[in-house]
Amino acid sequence: MKKKATKPTAAGAKPGGPARFTAVVTTDWRQRVVLPVPFDPDQQWGPKSKHYVRGILNDCDFRGVIEKSGDGWGIALGPSWRRDRGIDVGDKVDAALIPEGPQRGDLAPDIVAALDASPEAGAFFDSLAQFYRKGYLRWIDATKRSPAIRAERIAEMVRLLGKGVKQRG
């Protein structure tokens, strides 16, 4: 039986997987130095206002944020990061990026169901930096031996996320 081919959304990438591309560093309308992203990260990894990513830019470890930049998407590159790596406007950069932290597909089914049941809470959870997502998940995972408490904590997490609370406490 033949495997069904999936259409890549970034050069050599399958939807949900790492994205590899080459782009030329430029400036955006705010005069920030930006690496344009030649694909739609919402299609690649799911819709978010910002995509926290990690990976490699020109053989250097990288953590950053893909966000709307003009008509497309881009990654702002700070001056000290560029200086230390010898990257400037007009340079060609090879990139390999993946989403940072736990993603919706990595979560336990009961947590996914709760976030799906409250789209507002789910969207807010997806928009959080990994630090906040991991904080909620550690709090819930600490109850593995007590399903009743786990269910209560999941409900509390959804309630807090629905109100836009980044971390409980």
NORLIN-V31291 format. One record per backbone hydrogen bond with DSSP energy under -1.0 kcal/mol. NH is the residue of the N-H (numbers start at 1). CO is the residue of the C=O. E is the energy in kcal/mol with one decimal. If there is no record, write none. Layout:
BEGIN
nh=[NH;NH]
co=[CO;CO]
e=[E;E]
END
This chain:
BEGIN
nh=[13;16;17;19;21;23;25;26;28;31;34;35;37;44;45;46;51;53;54;55;56;57;58;60;62;64;66;67;69;72;74;75;77;82;83;84;87;90;91;93;95;96;97;98;100;106;107;112;113;114;115;116;117;122;123;124;125;126;127;128;133;134;135;136;137;138;139;140;141;142;143;144;146;150;151;152;153;154;155;156;157;158;159;160;161;162;163;164;165]
co=[10;44;14;97;95;93;91;34;32;28;26;75;73;40;41;42;66;64;98;62;96;60;94;57;55;53;51;74;72;69;67;35;33;78;79;80;82;25;88;23;21;56;19;54;52;103;104;108;109;110;111;112;113;118;119;120;121;122;123;125;129;130;131;132;133;134;135;136;137;138;140;141;143;146;147;148;149;150;151;152;153;154;155;156;157;158;159;161;160]
e=[-2.9;-2.2;-2.6;-2.9;-2.2;-2.2;-2.8;-3.0;-1.9;-2.2;-3.3;-2.7;-2.6;-1.7;-3.1;-1.3;-2.7;-2.7;-2.4;-2.2;-2.5;-2.5;-2.9;-1.4;-2.3;-2.3;-2.9;-2.5;-2.6;-1.8;-2.4;-1.9;-2.9;-2.3;-2.6;-2.4;-2.2;-2.8;-2.1;-3.3;-3.4;-2.1;-2.8;-2.5;-2.7;-2.0;-1.3;-2.3;-2.6;-1.7;-2.4;-2.7;-1.9;-2.8;-2.7;-2.0;-2.7;-2.4;-1.3;-1.0;-1.8;-3.1;-1.6;-2.0;-2.3;-2.8;-1.8;-2.0;-3.0;-1.2;-1.8;-1.1;-2.2;-2.3;-2.4;-1.9;-2.6;-2.4;-2.3;-2.4;-2.7;-2.5;-2.2;-2.6;-3.0;-2.4;-1.0;-1.4;-2.5]
END
